Amino acid sequence: MKNLVKTHLAEEAAILSTALWLPLGNHAAQAVLHLTNEGILDKRRVFTGMPHPSGANAERVAVFLGRKDPSKVSNKTNPQKLLAARQRLASQITKLEGMAR
């Protein structure tokens, strides 16, 4: 997988240097953040923290979107982490207006 990130994803990222990157889930975020560490992607264009929209993550997605009360989640969900990610993403999106292409 690391080889695919270093080759194919890196090539695509270089071509799409002005794109916004929204990796869904932790593993996808790690792959894209690796490219920011390598200087291939601008970290300001990477929006991490969004839970993967699979059925297994339904509760996390509901909390992230504000559809479920964080105090009523199962012990498998960390609502503070999701709410912090949502706040960080909202702040990052606000900063988009100032970014030049």
C-alpha positions as CSV (number, residue, x, y, z in Angstrom):
1,M,0.0,0.0,0.0
2,K,2.8,2.4,0.9
3,N,4.3,1.8,-2.6
4,L,1.0,2.8,-4.2
5,V,0.8,6.0,-2.2
6,K,4.4,6.9,-3.0
7,T,3.9,6.2,-6.7
8,H,0.4,6.4,-8.1
9,L,-1.2,8.7,-5.5
10,A,1.8,10.9,-5.5
11,E,1.7,11.3,-9.3
12,E,-2.0,12.1,-9.1
13,A,-1.5,14.6,-6.3
14,A,1.2,16.4,-8.3
15,I,-1.1,16.7,-11.2
16,L,-4.0,17.9,-9.0
17,S,-1.9,20.3,-6.9
18,T,-4.8,22.9,-6.6
19,A,-7.4,20.3,-5.7
20,L,-8.9,20.0,-2.2
21,W,-8.3,16.6,-0.6
22,L,-11.0,15.0,1.6
23,P,-9.7,11.7,2.8
24,L,-12.5,9.7,4.4
25,G,-11.2,7.7,7.4
26,N,-8.0,7.4,9.3
27,H,-6.1,5.3,6.8
28,A,-6.9,7.5,3.8
29,A,-5.9,10.5,5.9
30,Q,-2.6,9.0,6.8
31,A,-1.8,8.3,3.1
32,V,-2.6,11.9,2.1
33,L,-0.8,13.4,5.0
34,H,2.3,11.4,4.0
35,L,2.2,13.3,0.8
36,T,2.0,16.6,2.6
37,N,5.1,15.6,4.7
38,E,6.9,14.8,1.4
39,G,6.0,18.3,0.1
40,I,3.8,16.9,-2.7
41,L,0.6,18.3,-1.3
42,D,-0.1,21.6,0.4
43,K,-1.4,20.7,3.9
44,R,-3.9,23.6,3.7
45,R,-5.7,21.8,0.9
46,V,-6.1,18.6,2.9
47,F,-9.2,18.3,5.1
48,T,-8.8,15.4,7.5
49,G,-11.1,14.2,10.3
50,M,-14.1,13.2,8.4
51,P,-15.3,9.7,9.4
52,H,-15.5,7.1,6.6
53,P,-19.2,6.9,5.6
54,S,-19.5,3.1,5.9
55,G,-22.4,1.4,7.7
56,A,-20.0,0.5,10.5
57,N,-19.4,4.2,11.2
58,A,-23.0,5.2,11.2
59,E,-22.9,6.5,14.8
60,R,-19.6,8.4,14.2
61,V,-21.1,10.0,11.1
62,A,-24.3,10.9,12.9
63,V,-22.3,12.6,15.7
64,F,-20.0,14.4,13.2
65,L,-23.0,15.7,11.3
66,G,-24.9,16.8,14.5
67,R,-27.6,14.2,14.0
68,K,-26.9,12.4,17.2
69,D,-26.5,13.8,20.7
70,P,-22.8,13.2,21.7
71,S,-23.9,12.3,25.2
72,K,-25.9,9.3,23.9
73,V,-23.2,7.5,22.0
74,S,-21.9,4.0,22.6
75,N,-18.6,3.4,24.4
76,K,-17.0,2.7,21.0
77,T,-17.4,6.3,19.8
78,N,-15.3,9.2,21.0
79,P,-17.6,12.2,20.5
80,Q,-15.0,14.7,21.6
81,K,-12.6,13.7,18.9
82,L,-15.4,13.9,16.3
83,L,-16.6,17.3,17.5
84,A,-13.0,18.6,17.6
85,A,-12.4,17.4,14.0
86,R,-15.7,19.0,12.9
87,Q,-14.6,22.3,14.4
88,R,-11.1,22.1,12.9
89,L,-12.6,21.4,9.5
90,A,-15.1,24.3,9.8
91,S,-12.2,26.6,10.6
92,Q,-10.2,25.3,7.7
93,I,-13.1,25.8,5.3
94,T,-13.4,29.4,6.5
95,K,-9.8,30.0,5.6
96,L,-10.4,28.8,2.0
97,E,-11.5,32.2,0.8
98,G,-8.0,33.5,1.4
99,M,-6.3,30.9,-0.6
100,A,-5.2,31.8,-4.1
101,R,-5.2,29.2,-6.8
